[in-house]
Amino acid sequence: MGSRFRARRLPQRSGEVTFASFNSLGRAFLAGYPDIWRDAPLRRDFLVLLGGGTAQGMAIAYTAVWAAETFNLAPGGVAFMYVVSGCAGALGNPLLGLLSDRIGWRRPFIVGQLLIASLIYSLYPFATRYEEGLALVAFAGFGVMGMTLASVGDRVRGLPGLAPGAGLRILATERTAWAMGIILGPALGAVLVTITDSVGPIFLTTAAIQVAAAALAMTGPEVRGGGGPHSASGAESDWPARRRVGLVLLVASLILLTLPAQTRNTYLPLFITQVLNEPRGAVGPAFTINAMMAVLVMPQMGGLAGRFGAGTVLYLGAIAGIIYTALQSMSTSYATTLGNQLLIGISISLWSTASLIFLQQLLPGRAGIAGGLYLTIFQVTPIVAGLVLGPVADRWGIPAAFSTTSMLVAASMLLLAVAARLLRSSANTARFHSR
């Protein structure tokens, strides 16, 4: 267990039903929910993540369809839009995290990003030129998930007492709120596109949801974070070259490890509508199924990472991603495609939670930077998907993009093994395979 989440207990009120009162099966199912719902700031962050995830889920499921139809793009053209978005997010999110750590505030960044994203998505239906679409998608590269989870980390570290393992359970459960939104978003999008026969209302609804999430984020007390440039023990500037190389390799491996999720975001809608010739309304249920599996599995990942180590969980996520992309490349029916989405849901649950926990433990006192780096991994992945998988899809077809992804994820496991070896030697960081 990292130093950020020591074994403590939450304060109890007389007669209150506590986490410890549940049997082992109940604790496994409920994960960190009891701890979250009796703490107002954690409850607020959970609902903000749920709203932000719902909006993001709607946008993810139908951005590719909107771009292909509005601008008459081939798969490579759609992928390039994600490259632009990824570049903007990869540069902007860590800078926002660094600034947040320096000044010690999270709320202005969370609210500001939600409101800006709302404005951007409200303009999607009115874009008529490819250049306009590129500009809008670029701003969509900024995400609120990392900053909100940094706020959760601030709150957890400030609690006077936590039950054993509660810190990791809370972080994993809060991350699940975003996955819950990814379930609701595509499902709501499928209803809207079926009723209106247009993708425009989807983005207007996305904008409205983000405004509501921003309003919720402004309620309640602010939780201070960061603490200035000297707050972290074992400052990054003191790291030897060995550990710095390990961190670079870790980030590179995580970028490739998350590639199946981005391949799904970019190419699954096109696979369903162009390869399988299904209607646009069939896209939403596919995203809903994989997110539903993630919601069932993700809350348990905090305990799994604490028991077996983040490295083991990441390896399992990579294996699930390899199997998913290999099977999806060979899919010939909509039913098979829906079944495959269970695997990507498991893969996302494994790597997303383990990588978040490890980055926060690796950068103590730098939760904002850790959150920004976490989002950067997501944002660089579209660049790889666009530059590598775009030409593959244009030349050999959309299924080839999935099979190529499986090979790249296999390579990520080698990078991950090297990074683990370099980082394990550090006395100032959480051990990669700690138990």
C-alpha positions as CSV (number, residue, x, y, z in Angstrom):
1,M,0.0,0.0,0.0
2,G,1.4,3.4,-0.9
3,S,2.0,6.1,1.7
4,R,-0.9,8.1,0.3
5,F,-3.5,5.7,1.5
6,R,-2.7,4.4,5.0
7,A,-5.0,2.1,6.9
8,R,-7.4,4.3,8.8
9,R,-11.1,4.3,9.7
10,L,-13.8,6.8,8.8
11,P,-15.4,8.7,11.7
12,Q,-18.6,6.9,12.8
13,R,-21.8,8.2,14.2
14,S,-23.9,6.2,16.7
15,G,-26.0,3.6,15.0
16,E,-24.5,4.2,11.6
17,V,-24.1,1.3,9.2
18,T,-20.4,1.1,8.4
19,F,-18.4,-0.7,5.8
20,A,-17.1,-3.1,8.3
21,S,-20.7,-4.2,9.2
22,F,-21.0,-6.0,5.8
23,N,-19.9,-9.5,5.3
24,S,-17.0,-10.3,2.9
25,L,-19.3,-10.8,-0.1
26,G,-21.1,-7.6,0.6
27,R,-17.8,-5.7,0.9
28,A,-16.6,-7.1,-2.4
29,F,-19.8,-6.0,-4.1
30,L,-20.1,-2.6,-2.5
31,A,-16.4,-1.7,-2.8
32,G,-16.0,1.9,-1.7
33,Y,-19.6,3.1,-2.1
34,P,-20.5,3.3,1.7
35,D,-17.4,5.4,2.3
36,I,-18.3,7.7,-0.6
37,W,-21.9,8.3,0.2
38,R,-21.5,9.4,3.8
39,D,-18.9,12.1,2.8
40,A,-20.3,15.1,1.0
41,P,-17.2,16.1,-1.1
42,L,-16.6,12.6,-2.2
43,R,-20.3,12.2,-3.1
44,R,-20.2,15.4,-5.1
45,D,-17.1,14.3,-7.0
46,F,-18.8,11.0,-7.8
47,L,-21.8,12.8,-9.3
48,V,-19.6,15.2,-11.2
49,L,-17.7,12.2,-12.7
50,L,-21.0,10.5,-13.5
51,G,-22.2,13.6,-15.4
52,G,-18.9,14.2,-17.1
53,G,-18.7,10.5,-18.1
54,T,-22.3,10.5,-19.5
55,A,-21.5,13.5,-21.7
56,Q,-18.1,12.1,-22.7
57,G,-19.8,8.7,-23.5
58,M,-22.3,10.3,-25.8
59,A,-19.6,12.3,-27.6
60,I,-17.2,9.3,-27.9
61,A,-19.9,7.0,-29.4
62,Y,-21.0,9.4,-32.1
63,T,-18.0,11.8,-32.9
64,A,-16.7,9.4,-35.5
65,V,-20.1,9.0,-37.1
66,W,-20.7,12.8,-37.1
67,A,-17.3,13.5,-38.7
68,A,-17.6,10.8,-41.4
69,E,-21.1,12.0,-42.4
70,T,-20.6,15.7,-42.0
71,F,-17.3,16.0,-43.8
72,N,-17.5,12.9,-46.0
73,L,-14.3,11.4,-44.5
74,A,-12.6,8.1,-45.0
75,P,-11.4,6.3,-41.8
76,G,-8.0,7.9,-42.0
77,G,-9.6,11.4,-42.1
78,V,-11.7,10.6,-39.0
79,A,-8.6,9.2,-37.2
80,F,-6.6,12.4,-38.0
81,M,-9.3,14.4,-36.1
82,Y,-8.5,12.3,-33.0
83,V,-4.8,13.0,-33.6
84,V,-5.4,16.8,-33.3
85,S,-7.5,16.2,-30.2
86,G,-4.8,14.1,-28.7
87,C,-2.1,16.6,-29.3
88,A,-4.1,19.4,-27.7
89,G,-5.0,17.3,-24.6
90,A,-1.4,15.8,-24.3
91,L,0.0,19.3,-24.0
92,G,-2.8,21.0,-22.1
93,N,-3.8,18.5,-19.4
94,P,-0.4,18.1,-17.6
95,L,0.0,21.9,-17.7
96,L,-3.4,22.4,-16.1
97,G,-2.4,19.7,-13.5
98,L,0.9,21.4,-12.7
99,L,-0.8,24.8,-12.3
100,S,-3.5,23.3,-10.1
101,D,-0.8,21.7,-7.9
102,R,1.1,25.0,-7.7
103,I,-1.9,27.1,-6.6
104,G,-3.6,24.4,-4.6
105,W,-7.0,24.6,-6.1
106,R,-9.0,22.1,-8.2
107,R,-12.5,23.5,-8.5
108,P,-11.8,26.4,-10.9
109,F,-10.2,24.0,-13.3
110,I,-13.0,21.4,-13.1
111,V,-15.7,23.9,-13.6
112,G,-13.8,25.8,-16.3
113,Q,-13.2,22.7,-18.3
114,L,-16.8,21.5,-18.1
115,L,-18.1,24.9,-19.2
116,I,-15.6,25.2,-22.1
117,A,-16.4,21.6,-23.2
118,S,-20.1,22.4,-23.1
119,L,-19.6,25.4,-25.4
120,I,-17.5,23.4,-27.8
121,Y,-20.0,20.5,-28.1
122,S,-22.9,22.9,-28.6
123,L,-21.1,24.1,-31.7
124,Y,-20.7,20.6,-33.3
125,P,-24.0,20.6,-35.1
126,F,-23.2,23.9,-36.8
127,A,-19.8,23.0,-38.2
128,T,-19.9,22.7,-42.0
129,R,-16.2,22.7,-42.9
130,Y,-13.5,20.2,-42.0
131,E,-11.3,22.9,-40.6
132,E,-14.1,23.9,-38.2
133,G,-14.5,20.3,-37.1
134,L,-10.7,20.0,-36.4
135,A,-10.8,23.1,-34.2
136,L,-13.8,21.9,-32.2
137,V,-12.4,18.4,-31.7
138,A,-9.1,19.9,-30.6
139,F,-10.7,21.6,-27.7
140,A,-12.6,18.4,-26.8
141,G,-9.2,16.9,-26.0
142,F,-9.2,18.6,-22.6
143,G,-10.8,16.3,-20.0
144,V,-12.1,16.8,-16.5
145,M,-11.7,13.2,-15.2
146,G,-8.0,13.5,-14.1
147,M,-8.6,16.8,-12.2
148,T,-11.7,15.5,-10.5
149,L,-9.8,12.3,-9.4
150,A,-7.0,14.5,-8.1
151,S,-9.6,16.2,-6.0
152,V,-10.7,12.8,-4.7
153,G,-7.1,12.1,-3.8
154,D,-6.9,15.4,-1.9
155,R,-10.0,14.5,0.1
156,V,-8.9,11.0,0.9
157,R,-5.5,12.2,2.2
158,G,-7.3,14.8,4.4
159,L,-9.8,12.4,6.1
160,P,-9.1,11.8,9.8
161,G,-9.4,8.1,9.5
162,L,-10.0,5.3,6.9
163,A,-10.7,1.7,7.2
164,P,-8.0,-0.7,5.9
165,G,-7.7,-0.4,2.2
166,A,-10.5,2.2,2.0
167,G,-8.3,4.7,0.1
168,L,-7.7,2.4,-2.9
169,R,-11.4,1.3,-2.8
170,I,-12.6,4.9,-2.8
171,L,-10.3,5.9,-5.7
172,A,-11.4,2.9,-7.8
173,T,-15.1,3.4,-7.0
174,E,-14.9,7.1,-7.9
175,R,-13.3,6.1,-11.2
176,T,-16.2,3.8,-11.7
177,A,-18.6,6.8,-11.8
178,W,-17.0,7.8,-15.1
179,A,-17.5,4.3,-16.5
180,M,-21.2,4.5,-15.3
181,G,-21.5,7.6,-17.4
182,I,-20.0,5.8,-20.4
183,I,-22.9,3.4,-20.0
184,L,-25.6,6.0,-19.8
185,G,-24.2,8.3,-22.5
186,P,-24.2,6.0,-25.5
187,A,-27.5,4.5,-24.5
188,L,-29.1,8.0,-24.4
189,G,-27.3,8.9,-27.6
190,A,-28.8,5.8,-29.3
191,V,-32.3,6.8,-28.2
192,L,-31.8,10.4,-29.5
193,V,-30.4,9.4,-32.9
194,T,-33.2,6.8,-33.3
195,I,-35.9,9.4,-32.6
196,T,-34.4,12.3,-34.5
197,D,-32.4,10.4,-37.2
198,S,-29.7,13.0,-36.6
199,V,-26.5,13.2,-34.5
200,G,-26.9,16.9,-33.8
201,P,-29.2,16.6,-30.8
202,I,-26.6,14.3,-29.2
203,F,-24.0,17.0,-28.9
204,L,-26.5,19.6,-27.7
205,T,-27.6,17.2,-24.9
206,T,-23.9,16.6,-24.1
207,A,-23.4,20.3,-23.7
208,A,-26.4,20.6,-21.3
209,I,-25.2,17.7,-19.2
210,Q,-21.8,19.3,-18.8
211,V,-23.4,22.6,-17.7
212,A,-25.3,20.7,-15.0
213,A,-22.1,18.9,-13.9
214,A,-20.3,22.3,-13.6
215,A,-23.1,23.7,-11.5
216,L,-22.8,20.7,-9.2
217,A,-19.1,21.0,-9.0
218,M,-19.5,24.6,-7.6
219,T,-21.5,23.4,-4.6
220,G,-20.0,22.5,-1.2
221,P,-16.6,23.3,0.3
222,E,-13.5,23.4,-1.8
223,V,-10.8,20.7,-0.9
224,R,-7.3,22.2,-1.1
225,G,-4.8,20.2,-3.0
226,G,-1.2,20.4,-4.2
227,G,0.9,22.3,-1.7
228,G,3.6,24.0,-3.6
229,P,6.7,23.0,-5.3
230,H,8.4,21.4,-2.3
231,S,5.5,19.4,-0.9
232,A,6.4,16.1,-2.4
233,S,8.9,13.8,-0.7
234,G,11.5,12.3,-3.0
235,A,11.1,15.2,-5.5
236,E,11.2,14.2,-9.2
237,S,14.2,16.4,-9.7
238,D,16.2,14.1,-7.4
239,W,15.4,11.0,-9.3
240,P,18.4,9.2,-10.9
241,A,18.4,8.7,-14.7
242,R,17.4,5.0,-14.2
243,R,14.1,6.0,-12.6
244,R,13.4,8.7,-15.1
245,V,13.9,6.2,-17.9
246,G,11.6,3.8,-16.1
247,L,8.9,6.5,-15.9
248,V,9.2,7.3,-19.6
249,L,9.0,3.6,-20.5
250,L,6.0,3.2,-18.1
251,V,4.1,6.0,-19.9
252,A,5.0,4.6,-23.3
253,S,3.8,1.1,-22.3
254,L,0.5,2.6,-20.9
255,I,-0.1,4.5,-24.1
256,L,0.1,1.3,-26.1
257,L,-1.8,-0.6,-23.4
258,T,-4.8,1.8,-23.7
259,L,-4.8,1.5,-27.5
260,P,-7.6,-1.1,-27.6
261,A,-10.0,1.4,-26.0
262,Q,-9.1,4.1,-28.5
263,T,-9.3,1.7,-31.4
264,R,-12.8,1.0,-30.1
265,N,-13.6,4.7,-29.9
266,T,-12.4,5.5,-33.4
267,Y,-13.2,2.3,-35.4
268,L,-15.9,0.4,-33.7
269,P,-18.6,2.9,-34.8
270,L,-17.3,2.6,-38.4
271,F,-17.0,-1.2,-38.1
272,I,-20.6,-1.4,-37.1
273,T,-22.0,1.0,-39.7
274,Q,-19.7,0.3,-42.6
275,V,-18.4,-3.3,-42.2
276,L,-21.5,-4.8,-40.6
277,N,-23.9,-2.3,-42.4
278,E,-25.9,-1.8,-39.2
279,P,-27.9,1.4,-38.5
280,R,-26.4,4.2,-36.5
281,G,-28.5,3.4,-33.6
282,A,-26.7,0.1,-33.2
283,V,-23.5,2.0,-32.1
284,G,-24.8,3.1,-28.7
285,P,-25.6,-0.4,-27.3
286,A,-22.1,-1.7,-28.1
287,F,-20.5,1.1,-26.1
288,T,-23.1,0.5,-23.3
289,I,-22.2,-3.2,-23.0
290,N,-18.5,-2.6,-22.6
291,A,-19.0,0.2,-20.1
292,M,-21.5,-2.0,-18.1
293,M,-18.9,-4.7,-17.7
294,A,-16.4,-2.0,-16.6
295,V,-18.8,-0.8,-14.0
296,L,-19.2,-4.3,-12.5
297,V,-15.5,-5.0,-12.4
298,M,-13.8,-1.6,-11.8
299,P,-14.8,-1.0,-8.1
300,Q,-12.9,-4.2,-7.2
301,M,-9.7,-3.1,-8.9
302,G,-8.5,-1.0,-6.0
303,G,-8.4,-4.0,-3.7
304,L,-6.9,-6.2,-6.4
305,A,-4.1,-3.7,-7.1
306,G,-3.4,-3.4,-3.4
307,R,-3.2,-7.1,-2.9
308,F,-1.3,-8.2,-6.1
309,G,0.4,-5.0,-7.2
310,A,-0.4,-2.6,-10.0
311,G,1.9,-4.4,-12.4
312,T,0.0,-7.7,-12.2
313,V,-3.3,-5.9,-12.9
314,L,-1.8,-4.0,-15.8
315,Y,-0.5,-7.3,-17.4
316,L,-4.0,-8.8,-17.1
317,G,-5.5,-5.7,-18.7
318,A,-3.1,-6.0,-21.6
319,I,-4.0,-9.7,-22.2
320,A,-7.7,-8.9,-22.2
321,G,-7.0,-6.1,-24.7
322,I,-5.1,-8.4,-27.0
323,I,-7.9,-11.0,-27.0
324,Y,-10.5,-8.3,-27.6
325,T,-8.9,-6.7,-30.6
326,A,-8.0,-10.1,-32.1
327,L,-11.6,-11.3,-31.9
328,Q,-13.1,-8.0,-33.0
329,S,-10.9,-8.1,-36.2
330,M,-12.5,-11.4,-37.1
331,S,-16.1,-10.5,-36.2
332,T,-18.7,-11.1,-38.9
333,S,-21.9,-10.3,-37.1
334,Y,-23.4,-7.7,-34.8
335,A,-24.1,-10.3,-32.1
336,T,-20.5,-11.4,-32.0
337,T,-19.4,-7.7,-31.8
338,L,-21.6,-7.1,-28.8
339,G,-20.2,-10.2,-27.1
340,N,-16.6,-8.9,-27.7
341,Q,-17.4,-5.7,-25.9
342,L,-17.4,-7.6,-22.6
343,L,-13.7,-8.2,-23.0
344,I,-12.8,-4.5,-23.6
345,G,-14.9,-3.6,-20.6
346,I,-12.7,-6.0,-18.4
347,S,-9.5,-4.6,-20.0
348,I,-10.5,-1.0,-19.3
349,S,-11.3,-1.8,-15.7
350,L,-7.9,-3.5,-15.2
351,W,-5.5,-1.0,-16.7
352,S,-7.4,2.3,-16.0
353,T,-7.6,1.9,-12.2
354,A,-4.2,0.3,-11.8
355,S,-2.4,3.0,-13.8
356,L,-4.2,5.8,-11.9
357,I,-3.3,4.3,-8.5
358,F,0.3,3.7,-9.5
359,L,0.8,7.3,-10.9
360,Q,-0.6,8.8,-7.8
361,Q,1.7,6.7,-5.6
362,L,4.6,7.4,-7.9
363,L,4.1,11.2,-7.6
364,P,3.2,11.9,-3.9
365,G,2.1,15.4,-3.4
366,R,1.6,15.9,-7.1
367,A,-2.0,14.6,-7.6
368,G,-2.7,17.3,-10.2
369,I,0.3,16.3,-12.3
370,A,-0.5,12.6,-11.8
371,G,-4.1,13.3,-13.0
372,G,-2.8,15.3,-16.0
373,L,-0.4,12.6,-16.9
374,Y,-3.2,10.1,-16.6
375,L,-5.2,12.0,-19.1
376,T,-2.2,12.6,-21.3
377,I,-1.9,8.8,-21.7
378,F,-5.5,8.8,-23.0
379,Q,-4.8,11.8,-25.3
380,V,-1.6,10.5,-26.8
381,T,-3.3,7.2,-27.7
382,P,-5.5,8.9,-30.4
383,I,-2.3,10.2,-32.0
384,V,-0.9,6.7,-32.2
385,A,-4.3,5.4,-33.4
386,G,-4.5,8.2,-36.1
387,L,-0.9,8.0,-37.4
388,V,-0.5,4.2,-37.3
389,L,-4.0,2.7,-37.5
390,G,-5.5,5.3,-39.8
391,P,-3.3,4.4,-42.8
392,V,-3.8,0.7,-41.9
393,A,-7.6,1.1,-42.0
394,D,-7.5,3.0,-45.3
395,R,-5.3,0.4,-47.0
396,W,-6.3,-2.9,-45.6
397,G,-9.7,-2.1,-44.1
398,I,-11.2,-1.4,-40.6
399,P,-10.7,-5.0,-39.3
400,A,-7.0,-4.6,-39.9
401,A,-6.9,-1.7,-37.4
402,F,-8.0,-4.1,-34.7
403,S,-5.6,-6.8,-35.5
404,T,-2.7,-4.3,-35.7
405,T,-3.7,-3.0,-32.2
406,S,-3.4,-6.5,-30.7
407,M,0.2,-6.7,-31.9
408,L,1.0,-3.2,-30.5
409,V,-0.5,-4.2,-27.1
410,A,1.7,-7.3,-27.0
411,A,4.7,-4.9,-27.5
412,S,3.4,-2.8,-24.5
413,M,3.9,-5.8,-22.2
414,L,7.6,-5.9,-23.0
415,L,7.9,-2.2,-22.3
416,L,5.9,-2.6,-19.1
417,A,8.3,-5.4,-17.9
418,V,11.3,-3.2,-18.4
419,A,9.7,-0.2,-16.7
420,A,8.7,-2.4,-13.8
421,R,12.3,-3.6,-13.3
422,L,13.7,0.0,-13.4
423,L,11.0,1.4,-11.0
424,R,11.1,-1.5,-8.5
425,S,14.5,-0.4,-7.4
426,S,13.2,3.0,-6.1
427,A,13.0,3.5,-2.4
428,N,11.0,6.7,-2.8
429,T,8.2,5.3,-4.9
430,A,5.4,2.8,-4.4
431,R,6.7,-0.6,-5.5
432,F,5.3,-1.7,-8.8
433,H,4.6,-5.3,-7.6
434,S,4.0,-4.5,-3.9
435,R,1.6,-6.6,-2.0
